[in-house]
Amino acid sequence: MFKHILVPTDGSPLSKRAIPAAIALAKASRAALTGLYVTPPYAPPIFGEAAVYVPEITQKRWQEMTQRAADKALEALDEAARAAGLSVRRVVTAHANPWKAIIRTAQAKKCDLIVMASHGRKGLEALVLGSETQKVLTHSKIPVLVCR
């Protein structure tokens, strides 16, 4: 059925809803699992003349902070996979548009399914707030399983 499943997560309770479905599908189809965490890219602070001094976060410090956040976010997937006797590959990438990073990672890793969660917003709320899941659904040529 599936050979390689990508599970993007931001560590939120919502994104964790996709984990049981991804684990069940991976176990049933003996598929590889890859967990993905997308960070915003590093941007050095820019100060104007009237700015209050704030200590700059260096690129190294930014990478350390985002790696800790990624480890924490991917831990739930790791734990669920271990309990099911599966292993997970981890990918942490920086991109300004998480939906693009999700699709690019799925393509680069040759995933044949993306399993992710959605708030299920509709109408104006969905239009105003946007949805990474909706953008992945719209632009991905790889099948996407949405969990609510």
Secondary structure, DSSP 8 states (H G I E B T S, - for coil): --SEEEEE--SSHHHHTHHHHHHHHHHHHT-EEEEEEEE---------TT--------HHHHHHHHHHHHHHHHHHHHHHHHHTT--EEEEEEE-S-HHHHHHHHHHHTT-SEEEEE-----HHHHHHH--HHHHHHHH-SS-EEEE-
